[in-house]
């Protein structure tokens, strides 16, 4: 068996100058080194396979979102069971279970934003797959899913208020002929932008900041969530938290 001079010197250092013991040490060390290299290689290959699978599944997700006729099927409410509708029957249950939000308060029966829910349930099917409206709605609904995963019921009041604000911005204008024609560049100009899409943009930015930057939080929960729910206004005496002064 061939080995390097460095291995021989290392063996003498570890076990002395007995040739047999040195040989055993060298063989053992080489086998351990080989095993570690194989393990590292397997780990690299496994990680690459994982990344490839994630890319494949995310591509399927994007295609499903782009061609879905009803967002309510992709973002089920807290009270409904998951089902695959005919328009997206080619997408597997696993895809939605792993990557898409498990539930939505904005689309639930607790939300009074009826026209917003109608837009997401049917009108969205008439909007071009590459439109900015689809893109920003998808971002917002997926952010809601993350908020629910992380904060459960603590996110409910905020999301219901968010839906109400969007309902107000939506008003009665035609989504297909107005909102669906707005581009990402239009959003940067208040004069050229539809009020509803502008509201979506602002709400998405605010929620992203609350979830990922957390400029202010209380007990690990974004402050904006607590400010939206009277039941979350704890007292210092009862729960050890300070009373929030400004809940507007």
N, C-alpha and C positions, 0 to 999 in steps of 0.2 A: 504494500500500500504506500503510495507516495504522499508525502506531506511536506509542508514548508519548514524552513529553518526556524521561523518564528514559533511554529507549533512545538518543535523539539525543545527550544529554549524555554518555552512556557511550561512544558511538561516537567522539565528538570526543576523549575522554580516551584512547581506545585507539589510534586511527589518525590523529589530527590533524583539521584542519578542511577536508580535501578532501571535497566533497559525494559524489562517486562512491564513494570508499573508505568513507566513512561509511555510505552506503546498502548497499554489499556487506556490511559488518560487521553492520549491523542485520538484514538479511535472513538472513544466516548464523546470527546469534544467535537470531533468532525460530524458525528451522527447527530448530535444535538444542534449543531450549526445548520446542517442540512435540513433537519426537521423544522427549525425556525424559519428558514428561507422558504420552504414549501408552504408552511403555514401562512407566512406573509403573502406569498404569491396567491394562495387560495383566497385570502382575505381581499386582496386587490381585485381578483376576478369576481368575487362575490359582490363587492361594492360596485363594480362596473355593471354587472348584471342587474343589480338593484336600480342603478341610475337609468339604465336602458329601459327597464320595466316602468319606472316612474315617468319617463319621457313618453312612452307608448300610451300609458293610461291617461296622462295629462292631455295628449293629443286627442284621444277619444273624448275626453271631457270637453275640450274646446269645441269639437265638432258637434257634440250633443247640445251644448249651450247655443251654438250658432244656429242650429236648425230646429230647436225646440219650438213648438207651437204654443206651449203654455209653461211659464216658469214655475207655476204652482206645483207642477209634477216633479220638478227638479229640486225645489226647495219646500218640502212638505211642512205643514204646520205641526205644532206640538200635539195636536189631538188626532191627526190622521195617520194611517198606516201607509208605508211606502208601496207604491204601485207603479208599474211601467205602462205608460200610455202608448197607443199604437204608433204615434209619430216618432217615438224614441225607442221602439221595441228592440232595435239592434244593439242598444247599449246595455251592458250587463248590470245586474243589481250590485255586484261588488264594486263597480266603478263609482256609483253614487254613494254607496255606504262608506267608502274609504275617503273620497275626495270632496264631496259636496256637503254643505251644511245639513245637519240632521233635522233641523226644524226652523221655523220662522214665526216670530211673534207678530211681525208686520202683516203677515198673510193669514193669521189665525182669526177665529171668530171674535176674539177680544178686541181686535182692531176695528175701529169705526171708519177706516179709510176705504170705503166701498169702491170708489172709482179707481183708486190706485190698485186695489186687488183685481178689479176687472181688467185693468190694463195689463197686469202681469199674468192674468189667466187666459186672456183671449187676444187682446189687441196686439200684444207683443209678437204674435204669430204673423202679423202683417208687416212687421218691420224687417228691413234688410239685415241679413246675418252679420254684416261687417259694420253696421251703424254704431255710432258712439253711444246712442241711447242703450242699446243692448249691452255694450261694454260696461258702462257706468252702473247700470242696474245689476249686472252680474257681480261686479266688485262689491257693491253695497250689500247685496244679499249674502255673499260669502263672508263678508266682515261680520254681518249679524250672526251667522252660524258660528264664527269663532268666538264672538262675545258670549253666546249661549253656552258653548263648550266650556269656556273658562269661568264664567260668572253665573251661569244658570239663571235662576229667577231674578237675581240682582240686575240683570240687563233688561228685564221685561218692560218696566215703565218707560225707560229711555227709548226703547225700540218702538213702543206704541206711540209715544210723543213724536218720534221721528216720522212715523207713518202719517200722523195727523198733519205735520208740517208739509210733507210732500203732497198730501191730499189738497191742502190749501193752495200750494203752488201750481198743482195740476189744473185746478179749476175746471172749466168746461171746454177748453180748446181741444182741437183735433190732434191727437198724438201722432197719427200716421203722417199727416200733411205738415205738421209743425216740428214736434220734438225729434222725429225720426230723421229729419233733414239736417239737424245740427251736427257740426263736426267738432272734433277736439279743439281745433283752433278757435272756433266760435266762442267756446266757453270762456276764453281769456278776455273776451270783449263783451261787457254787459249789454252793449247796444245791439250786438249781432246775435246774442244768445237767447234762446227760449228760456222763460222763467223757470219752468219745471226742470229742464236739464241743468240749468245753473244751480238750482236747489239741490239736485242730486249730487252735483260736483262738490258743493260746499259740505253737504252732509257726509259724503264719503271721506272727504279730507278731515273733517272733525272727528269722525269715528275712528279713522286710522290713527290719528294723533292720540286719542284717548286710549286705544288698545296697545299701541306699540311704543309711544313716547311717554305715556302716562305722566304728563306735566304735573298733575295733582292726583293724589289718591288717598283713600282713607281705609285703613285696614287691608290694603292690597287691592281694593276695588276702585276703579276710576271714579273720581268725584262726580262727574256728570251723571253717572248711573244713580248714585245716592241722592243727588239733588232732584232727580226726577220722581223719586218714590218717597212718599211721606212715611211709609212703614220702615224705611231704612234710616230714618233720622233718630239715631240712638242717643241716649243721654249718658253723660259721664258716670252718673251715680249707678244707673242700672246695668250698664254694659261696659263701662270703662272707656267709652269713646266720647269725644267732645261733641257738643251739639253744633250742628252746622248753622251758622247764622244766616247766610244768604242762600235761599233755596229757590230763587227766581231763575 
